[in-house]
Amino acid sequence: MPTSMPSDLEIAQAATLRPISDVAADLGVDEEHLEHYGRGVAKIELTALGAPRSGDRAKYVVVTAVTPTPLGEGKTTTSVGLTQGLVARGAKAVVTLRQPSMGPTFGIKGGAAGGGYSQVVPMERINLHLTGDFHAVTAAHNLLAAMVDNELHHGSPDGLDPRNVTWRRVIDVNDRALRNVVIGLGPRLDGVPRESGFDITAASEVMVILTLSTSLEDLRQRLGRIVVGTTAAGKPVTAEDLGAAGAMAVILKDALKPNLLQTLEGGPALIHCGPFGNIATGTSSVIADQIALAHADIVVTEAGFGADMGAERFFDVKCRSEGLIPDVAVIVTTVRAMKAHSGRYDIKPGKDLPPALLEENPDDVTAGLANLAAHIGIVRRFGVIPVVAINAFPQDHPSEHAVIQQLCEGLGVRCATARHAAEGGLGAADLADTVLEELEKGSSFEYLYPLSMPLVEKIETVATQIYGADGIDLSPTAARGLASYEDLGYGGLPVVIAKTHLSISSDPQLHGAPVGWRLPVREVRLAAGAGYVYAICGDMRTMPGLPKHPNAQRIDLDADGRVTGLF
């Protein structure tokens, strides 16, 4: 395998794109269902859902990973590479992925369309605007925010209480200065002064609603259920109460249609929605998956962060919304990630790797294997078949791969080494073969908890059975919030745990698979439109800041108008 390659952007810009109509035809989507957005991109009309597939149901594969490290494990790249490998094996496969936020694109992360020779193209379009879905979410969200403040300006004494407003504004830019602001300053006609703030668009409940909606009607109803605050007496005030939901649905009508693009090898890829992974589902949309499952034989999708967060929410929240059963979960790991989880290295985002990290040291890999074993256990808890994918790097050593393979063999889990970043679908051939074999076994999928379980018990079940905590510690504020949501009729919703993604625990400093700790629940919040209650377990930033040298400083145009410096 080569030790150096062109950049992701150079590889993407050198690609020859197939006509998007041909890509759609390979998927089985007729031209009449396409809405073209320039060269290489089209939206798929929701009418494509009306064409039922023939034969057995499509197989559903979710790609997850070990606990993330600053090094990046290559989940998206593996999702694309696996799909390319499946297509190369003759399978009718499609990948469904989230659209990246422009905030991180211009911040520290750079592009997020896969990497190397396992990318979705056109790469610049994916990372910069695409078809404007993020802007539609921003506009719909901020329209509701404007109507909230209009209600405060004109409202009655028994209406929305300005002290109890929970709906902030959003923008798709990393900007720490907007985290906390005071609005409504100036003369009386300029509004009601109050404290508020901005979140990044990916953290908007509207984004999650777009992700989980199964139809325009479902979208409209979910928007109406958004709770923006309460009256002084504690009664919830919704977007429907303010008369905002209809206009929001109009703004989002086209954004509900998934975006069709292609892999570097010309296979179909659906890119749609991009909810925040810490406080939301962190998955692509239900609609995209439903269209893919209606036309393909195998659908590969991705869940954000590690299996403790992304996969658990995929199973307990997204799969409940779409009523679909996952068959296999691919758990991505790397030698570098296992060394990082040993706790023996000081690794920081944007900093050079410690030289010792690249030296042959299977003992350090072994020291981090508890994290991989924990994620395998999480997937198995849902009755889904796990497959471990070792995302290989040129600096890896065979002895280091061997200890990962030995762990998997001991646990009775299939493991495959993949080199898709450097070799495309061919490099994922072993992984594709392994997944195909495991798909023949069938899933015994089950949810982690019944919706009838009280909210506090749902949170405790996730904490103990997924994170390995000894229990939970509810603050008085959180306990009151949960009791209030139960009284208001929201007790039947699933839960999402907003915690650090850098550890299976709630402490980002704890490596591996920590034991002997308890999950602190600081407060709880309601996402009634999205359809879940989320527990805040730590300091969650919903508006990122920029690093000292953001990626935006490197992005530019050349003399021919081509993007440079994206990644």
C-alpha positions as CSV (number, residue, x, y, z in Angstrom):
1,M,0.0,0.0,0.0
2,P,1.4,3.4,-0.9
3,T,2.7,5.6,2.0
4,S,1.5,8.8,0.4
5,M,-1.4,9.7,-1.8
6,P,-2.9,12.8,-3.3
7,S,-5.2,14.8,-1.0
8,D,-8.9,13.9,-0.7
9,L,-9.8,17.0,-2.6
10,E,-7.2,16.2,-5.4
11,I,-8.6,12.7,-5.7
12,A,-12.2,13.9,-5.8
13,Q,-11.5,16.7,-8.4
14,A,-9.7,14.2,-10.7
15,A,-12.8,11.9,-10.7
16,T,-14.9,11.5,-13.8
17,L,-18.5,11.7,-12.8
18,R,-21.2,9.5,-14.3
19,P,-24.4,11.2,-15.4
20,I,-26.5,11.2,-12.2
21,S,-29.5,9.8,-14.2
22,D,-27.4,6.7,-14.9
23,V,-26.5,6.4,-11.2
24,A,-30.2,6.7,-10.4
25,A,-31.1,4.0,-13.0
26,D,-28.6,1.6,-11.5
27,L,-30.5,2.1,-8.2
28,G,-33.8,1.6,-9.9
29,V,-35.0,5.2,-9.6
30,D,-36.6,6.5,-12.8
31,E,-35.9,9.9,-14.2
32,E,-39.4,11.1,-13.4
33,H,-38.5,10.9,-9.7
34,L,-35.3,13.1,-10.0
35,E,-35.0,16.8,-9.5
36,H,-31.6,17.9,-10.8
37,Y,-29.3,20.3,-9.0
38,G,-26.5,21.0,-11.4
39,R,-24.0,18.4,-12.5
40,G,-23.7,15.3,-10.4
41,V,-26.4,16.0,-7.9
42,A,-30.2,15.4,-7.8
43,K,-32.9,15.3,-5.3
44,I,-35.1,12.2,-5.2
45,E,-38.8,13.0,-5.1
46,L,-40.8,11.3,-2.3
47,T,-42.9,9.6,-5.1
48,A,-40.0,7.2,-5.4
49,L,-41.3,5.6,-2.1
50,G,-44.4,4.5,-4.0
51,A,-42.4,2.0,-6.1
52,P,-42.3,-1.2,-3.9
53,R,-39.3,-3.5,-4.2
54,S,-39.8,-7.1,-5.3
55,G,-38.5,-10.2,-3.5
56,D,-37.1,-10.3,0.0
57,R,-36.6,-7.2,2.1
58,A,-33.3,-5.4,1.7
59,K,-30.5,-6.0,4.2
60,Y,-29.7,-3.1,6.5
61,V,-26.1,-2.5,7.7
62,V,-25.1,0.2,10.1
63,V,-21.4,1.3,10.5
64,T,-20.4,2.4,13.9
65,A,-17.0,2.5,15.7
66,V,-15.0,2.4,18.9
67,T,-15.0,5.4,21.1
68,P,-13.7,8.3,18.9
69,T,-10.2,9.6,19.3
70,P,-8.7,12.9,17.9
71,L,-7.1,10.7,15.2
72,G,-10.3,9.8,13.5
73,E,-11.2,6.2,12.9
74,G,-12.6,6.6,9.3
75,K,-16.3,5.6,9.8
76,T,-17.5,7.5,6.8
77,T,-14.6,6.3,4.7
78,T,-15.4,2.7,5.7
79,S,-19.1,3.1,5.0
80,V,-18.2,4.2,1.4
81,G,-15.5,1.7,1.0
82,L,-17.7,-1.2,2.2
83,T,-20.4,-0.1,-0.2
84,Q,-17.9,0.1,-3.1
85,G,-16.7,-3.4,-2.1
86,L,-20.2,-4.8,-2.1
87,V,-20.9,-3.3,-5.5
88,A,-17.7,-4.9,-6.8
89,R,-19.0,-8.2,-5.5
90,G,-22.1,-7.8,-7.6
91,A,-24.4,-6.6,-4.9
92,K,-27.0,-3.9,-5.5
93,A,-25.8,-1.7,-2.6
94,V,-26.2,2.0,-1.7
95,V,-24.7,4.1,1.1
96,T,-26.7,6.6,3.0
97,L,-24.8,9.3,4.9
98,R,-25.2,12.5,6.8
99,Q,-24.4,15.8,5.2
100,P,-21.5,17.5,6.9
101,S,-22.0,20.9,8.6
102,M,-20.1,23.8,7.2
103,G,-19.1,24.9,10.8
104,P,-16.6,22.0,11.3
105,T,-15.7,22.2,7.6
106,F,-14.3,25.7,8.1
107,G,-13.1,24.8,11.6
108,I,-10.7,22.0,12.4
109,K,-12.2,19.0,10.7
110,G,-12.1,19.9,7.1
111,G,-14.2,17.8,4.6
112,A,-16.4,15.0,5.6
113,A,-17.4,13.0,2.5
114,G,-15.2,10.0,3.1
115,G,-11.5,9.9,2.3
116,G,-8.9,8.7,-0.2
117,Y,-10.4,6.5,-2.8
118,S,-13.5,5.8,-0.8
119,Q,-15.4,9.1,-1.1
120,V,-18.7,10.5,-2.3
121,V,-18.4,13.1,-5.0
122,P,-18.6,15.9,-5.9
123,M,-16.8,16.4,-2.7
124,E,-16.9,20.2,-2.7
125,R,-20.7,20.3,-3.2
126,I,-21.2,17.9,-0.2
127,N,-19.2,20.0,2.1
128,L,-20.4,23.4,0.9
129,H,-24.1,24.0,0.7
130,L,-25.0,21.0,-1.5
131,T,-28.7,21.6,-2.3
132,G,-29.3,24.1,0.6
133,D,-31.0,21.7,3.1
134,F,-29.0,23.2,6.0
135,H,-30.0,26.7,5.0
136,A,-33.7,25.6,4.9
137,V,-33.3,24.2,8.4
138,T,-31.7,27.4,9.6
139,A,-34.5,29.5,8.1
140,A,-37.3,27.4,9.5
141,H,-35.7,27.3,12.9
142,N,-35.1,31.1,13.0
143,L,-38.6,31.8,11.7
144,L,-39.9,30.1,14.8
145,A,-37.5,32.1,16.9
146,A,-38.8,35.3,15.3
147,M,-42.4,34.3,16.0
148,V,-41.4,33.5,19.6
149,D,-40.1,37.0,20.1
150,N,-43.1,38.4,18.3
151,E,-45.4,36.6,20.7
152,L,-43.5,38.1,23.6
153,H,-43.8,41.6,22.1
154,H,-47.6,41.3,21.4
155,G,-48.6,38.5,23.8
156,S,-51.1,38.4,26.6
157,P,-50.1,38.1,30.3
158,D,-51.1,34.4,30.4
159,G,-49.1,33.6,27.3
160,L,-45.5,32.6,26.8
161,D,-43.3,33.7,29.7
162,P,-40.1,35.4,28.6
163,R,-38.2,33.8,31.5
164,N,-39.2,30.3,30.3
165,V,-38.3,30.5,26.6
166,T,-36.1,27.6,25.6
167,W,-35.9,28.2,21.8
168,R,-32.7,29.7,20.7
169,R,-31.5,30.7,17.2
170,V,-29.1,28.7,14.9
171,I,-26.5,29.4,12.3
172,D,-24.2,26.9,10.4
173,V,-21.0,28.5,11.5
174,N,-18.6,27.8,14.4
175,D,-18.9,31.1,16.4
176,R,-18.2,31.0,20.2
177,A,-19.2,34.7,20.5
178,L,-22.8,33.8,19.8
179,R,-23.2,31.1,22.5
180,N,-24.7,33.6,24.9
181,V,-26.3,36.9,23.7
182,V,-28.8,39.5,24.9
183,I,-31.5,40.3,22.3
184,G,-34.3,42.9,22.1
185,L,-32.1,45.8,23.1
186,G,-33.1,49.3,22.0
187,P,-36.5,51.1,22.2
188,R,-39.7,49.3,23.1
189,L,-40.6,48.6,19.5
190,D,-37.4,46.6,19.0
191,G,-38.6,43.7,21.2
192,V,-38.4,42.3,24.7
193,P,-34.9,42.3,26.1
194,R,-33.8,38.9,27.3
195,E,-30.9,36.5,27.4
196,S,-30.7,34.0,24.6
197,G,-28.0,32.5,22.3
198,F,-27.2,30.6,19.1
199,D,-26.6,26.9,18.5
200,I,-25.0,25.4,15.3
201,T,-27.7,24.4,12.8
202,A,-26.8,20.7,13.2
203,A,-27.9,21.0,16.8
204,S,-31.4,22.3,15.9
205,E,-34.4,20.2,16.8
206,V,-35.7,21.0,13.3
207,M,-32.7,19.1,11.9
208,V,-33.6,16.0,13.9
209,I,-37.3,16.4,12.9
210,L,-36.2,16.4,9.2
211,T,-34.1,13.3,9.9
212,L,-36.8,11.3,11.5
213,S,-39.9,12.3,9.5
214,T,-41.4,9.6,7.3
215,S,-43.6,11.9,5.1
216,L,-44.6,15.5,4.6
217,E,-47.6,15.0,6.8
218,D,-45.3,13.5,9.6
219,L,-42.9,16.5,9.2
220,R,-45.8,19.0,9.5
221,Q,-47.1,17.3,12.7
222,R,-43.7,17.0,14.3
223,L,-43.0,20.7,13.7
224,G,-46.3,21.6,15.4
225,R,-45.3,19.6,18.5
226,I,-42.0,21.6,19.1
227,V,-42.1,23.1,22.6
228,V,-40.5,26.6,22.6
229,G,-41.1,27.4,26.3
230,T,-43.9,27.5,28.9
231,T,-46.4,30.0,30.4
232,A,-45.8,31.3,33.9
233,A,-48.1,28.4,35.1
234,G,-45.8,25.8,33.4
235,K,-48.0,25.0,30.4
236,P,-46.0,24.1,27.3
237,V,-46.2,26.5,24.4
238,T,-45.7,24.8,21.0
239,A,-45.0,26.0,17.5
240,E,-48.6,25.1,16.6
241,D,-49.8,27.4,19.4
242,L,-47.8,30.2,17.7
243,G,-49.1,29.4,14.3
244,A,-45.6,28.8,13.0
245,A,-45.5,25.2,12.0
246,G,-47.2,25.5,8.6
247,A,-44.8,28.1,7.3
248,M,-41.9,26.1,8.7
249,A,-43.1,23.0,6.8
250,V,-43.3,25.1,3.6
251,I,-39.7,26.1,4.0
252,L,-38.7,22.5,4.6
253,K,-40.8,20.9,1.8
254,D,-38.0,20.4,-0.6
255,A,-35.4,19.7,2.0
256,L,-37.2,16.5,3.0
257,K,-36.2,15.0,-0.4
258,P,-32.8,13.1,-0.1
259,N,-29.9,14.0,-2.2
260,L,-28.5,11.5,-4.7
261,L,-24.8,11.6,-5.5
262,Q,-22.2,8.9,-6.3
263,T,-19.1,7.2,-4.9
264,L,-15.8,7.5,-6.6
265,E,-16.5,4.2,-8.3
266,G,-19.9,5.4,-9.7
267,G,-22.2,3.7,-7.2
268,P,-25.3,5.5,-5.7
269,A,-25.0,7.4,-2.5
270,L,-27.7,9.3,-0.6
271,I,-26.6,12.3,1.4
272,H,-29.3,13.7,3.7
273,C,-29.6,15.7,7.0
274,G,-26.9,16.2,9.6
275,P,-28.1,16.1,13.2
276,F,-25.6,16.8,16.0
277,G,-24.2,13.6,17.5
278,N,-23.9,14.7,21.1
279,I,-27.5,15.8,21.8
280,A,-29.3,14.2,18.9
281,T,-29.5,11.1,16.7
282,G,-26.3,11.6,14.7
283,T,-27.7,9.7,11.7
284,S,-28.8,10.3,8.1
285,S,-32.5,10.5,7.4
286,V,-35.3,7.9,7.7
287,I,-36.6,9.0,4.2
288,A,-33.2,8.4,2.6
289,D,-33.0,4.9,4.1
290,Q,-36.6,4.1,3.1
291,I,-36.0,5.0,-0.5
292,A,-32.7,3.1,-0.5
293,L,-34.3,0.0,1.0
294,A,-37.1,0.2,-1.5
295,H,-34.7,-0.1,-4.4
296,A,-31.4,-1.7,-3.3
297,D,-30.6,-5.1,-1.9
298,I,-28.2,-3.9,0.7
299,V,-28.2,-0.4,2.4
300,V,-25.1,0.7,4.3
301,T,-25.6,3.6,6.7
302,E,-23.6,5.3,9.4
303,A,-24.3,6.2,13.0
304,G,-22.3,9.0,14.7
305,F,-19.5,8.6,17.2
306,G,-19.1,5.2,19.0
307,A,-21.6,2.4,19.5
308,D,-22.4,3.7,22.9
309,M,-23.9,6.9,21.4
310,G,-24.5,6.6,17.7
311,A,-25.5,3.0,17.5
312,E,-27.7,3.1,20.6
313,R,-29.6,6.0,19.3
314,F,-29.8,4.5,15.8
315,F,-31.3,1.4,17.3
316,D,-33.6,2.9,20.0
317,V,-34.7,6.2,18.3
318,K,-34.2,6.0,14.5
319,C,-35.2,2.3,14.1
320,R,-38.3,3.0,16.1
321,S,-39.2,5.9,13.8
322,E,-38.8,3.9,10.6
323,G,-39.8,0.5,11.8
324,L,-36.8,-1.1,10.2
325,I,-34.6,-3.9,11.5
326,P,-30.8,-3.7,11.2
327,D,-29.0,-6.9,10.3
328,V,-25.3,-6.3,10.8
329,A,-23.3,-3.6,12.6
330,V,-19.7,-2.9,11.4
331,I,-17.5,-1.7,14.2
332,V,-14.6,0.4,12.8
333,T,-11.4,0.4,14.7
334,T,-7.7,1.2,14.0
335,V,-4.4,0.3,15.6
336,R,-3.9,3.9,16.5
337,A,-7.3,4.1,18.2
338,M,-6.5,1.0,20.4
339,K,-3.2,2.6,21.3
340,A,-5.0,5.8,22.2
341,H,-7.4,3.9,24.4
342,S,-4.5,2.4,26.3
343,G,-4.2,5.8,28.0
344,R,-0.4,5.7,27.4
345,Y,-0.3,8.6,24.8
346,D,-1.0,12.3,25.0
347,I,-2.9,13.0,21.7
348,K,-4.5,16.3,21.0
349,P,-6.5,17.5,18.0
350,G,-4.5,19.4,15.4
351,K,-1.2,18.4,17.0
352,D,1.6,16.1,15.6
353,L,1.3,12.5,16.6
354,P,3.6,11.2,19.3
355,P,6.4,9.4,17.3
356,A,6.1,6.4,19.6
357,L,2.5,5.9,18.4
358,L,3.8,4.7,15.0
359,E,6.3,2.3,16.4
360,E,5.5,-1.4,16.5
361,N,4.0,-2.1,20.0
362,P,1.3,-4.8,20.1
363,D,1.2,-4.5,23.9
364,D,-0.1,-1.0,23.7
365,V,-2.8,-2.2,21.2
366,T,-3.7,-5.0,23.7
367,A,-4.0,-2.4,26.5
368,G,-6.7,-0.6,24.5
369,L,-8.8,-3.6,23.5
370,A,-11.2,-3.3,26.4
371,N,-12.8,-0.4,24.5
372,L,-13.4,-2.5,21.4
373,A,-14.7,-5.4,23.4
374,A,-17.2,-3.1,25.1
375,H,-18.5,-1.8,21.8
376,I,-18.9,-5.4,20.5
377,G,-21.0,-6.1,23.7
378,I,-23.2,-3.0,23.0
379,V,-24.0,-4.2,19.5
380,R,-24.8,-7.7,20.7
381,R,-27.1,-6.3,23.4
382,F,-29.4,-5.3,20.7
383,G,-29.3,-8.7,19.0
384,V,-27.4,-7.4,16.0
385,I,-24.5,-9.3,14.4
386,P,-21.2,-7.4,14.9
387,V,-18.4,-7.4,12.4
388,V,-15.1,-5.6,13.2
389,A,-13.4,-3.7,10.5
390,I,-9.7,-2.8,11.0
391,N,-9.2,0.3,9.0
392,A,-5.5,-0.2,8.1
393,F,-2.9,2.5,7.8
394,P,0.5,2.2,6.1
395,Q,2.3,2.7,9.4
396,D,0.5,-0.3,11.0
397,H,2.4,-3.5,11.8
398,P,1.0,-7.1,11.2
399,S,1.6,-7.9,14.9
400,E,-0.7,-5.1,15.9
401,H,-3.5,-6.3,13.6
402,A,-3.0,-9.7,15.0
403,V,-3.9,-8.8,18.6
404,I,-7.1,-7.2,17.4
405,Q,-7.9,-10.3,15.3
406,Q,-7.2,-12.6,18.3
407,L,-9.6,-10.6,20.5
408,C,-12.3,-11.0,17.9
409,E,-11.7,-14.7,17.5
410,G,-11.9,-15.1,21.3
411,L,-15.2,-13.3,21.3
412,G,-16.6,-15.2,18.3
413,V,-16.8,-12.1,16.2
414,R,-15.8,-11.9,12.5
415,C,-13.0,-9.5,11.8
416,A,-11.7,-8.1,8.4
417,T,-8.8,-5.8,7.6
418,A,-9.7,-3.1,5.0
419,R,-7.5,-0.8,2.9
420,H,-10.3,1.1,1.2
421,A,-8.9,4.6,1.6
422,A,-5.9,3.6,-0.5
423,E,-7.4,1.0,-2.8
424,G,-11.2,1.8,-3.0
425,G,-13.7,-1.0,-3.2
426,L,-10.9,-3.5,-4.0
427,G,-9.3,-2.7,-0.6
428,A,-12.6,-3.5,1.1
429,A,-13.1,-6.9,-0.6
430,D,-12.5,-9.0,2.5
431,L,-14.8,-6.8,4.6
432,A,-17.5,-7.0,1.9
433,D,-17.2,-10.8,1.8
434,T,-17.4,-11.0,5.6
435,V,-20.5,-8.8,5.8
436,L,-22.2,-10.7,3.0
437,E,-21.6,-14.0,4.9
438,E,-22.9,-12.5,8.2
439,L,-26.0,-11.1,6.5
440,E,-27.1,-14.6,5.7
441,K,-27.4,-15.4,9.4
442,G,-30.3,-13.1,10.2
443,S,-30.8,-10.6,13.0
444,S,-32.6,-11.1,16.4
445,F,-32.9,-7.4,16.9
446,E,-34.6,-6.0,20.0
447,Y,-34.8,-2.6,21.5
448,L,-33.0,-1.8,24.8
449,Y,-36.2,-0.8,26.7
450,P,-39.9,-0.7,26.1
451,L,-41.4,2.8,25.7
452,S,-43.8,2.1,28.6
453,M,-40.8,2.2,31.0
454,P,-40.6,5.4,33.1
455,L,-38.2,8.0,31.8
456,V,-35.8,7.7,34.8
457,E,-35.6,4.0,34.3
458,K,-34.9,4.4,30.6
459,I,-31.9,6.7,31.4
460,E,-30.7,4.3,34.0
461,T,-31.0,1.3,31.6
462,V,-28.8,3.1,29.0
463,A,-26.3,4.1,31.6
464,T,-25.9,0.7,33.2
465,Q,-26.4,-1.7,30.2
466,I,-24.7,0.4,27.5
467,Y,-22.2,2.6,29.3
468,G,-21.3,0.2,32.1
469,A,-22.2,2.7,34.9
470,D,-23.1,1.5,38.4
471,G,-26.2,3.8,38.3
472,I,-27.2,7.4,37.8
473,D,-27.2,10.4,40.1
474,L,-30.1,12.7,39.3
475,S,-29.9,16.4,40.3
476,P,-33.0,17.8,41.9
477,T,-33.6,19.9,38.7
478,A,-33.4,16.8,36.5
479,A,-35.7,14.8,38.9
480,R,-38.3,17.6,38.7
481,G,-38.0,17.8,35.0
482,L,-38.6,14.1,34.5
483,A,-41.6,14.2,36.8
484,S,-43.0,17.2,34.9
485,Y,-42.6,15.5,31.5
486,E,-44.3,12.3,32.8
487,D,-47.2,14.5,34.1
488,L,-47.5,16.3,30.7
489,G,-47.8,13.0,28.8
490,Y,-44.2,12.7,27.4
491,G,-43.3,9.7,29.5
492,G,-43.7,7.3,26.5
493,L,-40.8,8.9,24.5
494,P,-37.4,7.3,24.1
495,V,-34.4,9.0,25.7
496,V,-31.1,10.4,24.4
497,I,-28.1,10.9,26.7
498,A,-26.1,14.0,26.0
499,K,-22.6,13.2,27.2
500,T,-19.0,13.3,26.0
501,H,-18.2,11.2,22.9
502,L,-14.6,10.8,24.0
503,S,-15.3,8.1,26.6
504,I,-17.9,5.4,27.1
505,S,-18.3,7.1,30.5
506,S,-19.4,10.7,31.1
507,D,-15.7,11.6,31.9
508,P,-13.7,12.3,28.7
509,Q,-10.5,11.5,30.7
510,L,-11.5,7.9,31.3
511,H,-10.1,5.5,28.6
512,G,-11.0,2.0,27.7
513,A,-14.1,0.6,29.3
514,P,-14.4,2.3,32.7
515,V,-16.1,0.6,35.6
516,G,-17.0,1.8,39.1
517,W,-18.5,5.1,38.1
518,R,-22.0,6.7,38.1
519,L,-23.7,8.8,35.4
520,P,-24.5,12.4,36.7
521,V,-27.7,13.7,35.1
522,R,-27.5,17.5,35.5
523,E,-30.8,18.4,33.7
524,V,-33.3,17.1,31.2
525,R,-34.8,18.7,28.2
526,L,-37.7,17.9,25.9
527,A,-37.5,17.5,22.1
528,A,-41.2,16.9,21.6
529,G,-41.2,17.4,17.8
530,A,-38.2,15.1,17.3
531,G,-39.8,12.7,19.8
532,Y,-37.4,12.1,22.7
533,V,-36.3,13.4,26.1
534,Y,-32.6,14.1,26.4
535,A,-30.5,14.1,29.6
536,I,-27.6,16.5,29.9
537,C,-24.7,14.6,31.5
538,G,-21.8,17.0,31.3
539,D,-20.9,20.3,29.7
540,M,-22.3,20.0,26.2
541,R,-21.3,22.7,23.6
542,T,-24.0,23.2,21.0
543,M,-22.1,26.0,19.4
544,P,-18.4,25.1,18.6
545,G,-15.7,27.6,18.4
546,L,-12.9,28.0,15.9
547,P,-9.3,26.8,16.6
548,K,-6.4,29.2,16.5
549,H,-5.7,28.4,12.8
550,P,-9.1,27.3,11.4
551,N,-9.4,25.4,8.1
552,A,-11.2,28.5,6.7
553,Q,-7.7,30.1,6.4
554,R,-6.6,27.5,3.9
555,I,-9.7,27.3,1.7
556,D,-9.7,29.4,-1.4
557,L,-10.3,29.4,-5.2
558,D,-7.7,29.0,-7.9
559,A,-7.6,31.0,-11.2
560,D,-10.0,28.5,-12.7
561,G,-12.6,28.9,-9.9
562,R,-11.8,25.5,-8.4
563,V,-11.9,25.0,-4.6
564,T,-8.5,24.5,-2.9
565,G,-7.5,23.7,0.6
566,L,-10.7,22.0,1.6
567,F,-9.0,18.8,2.9
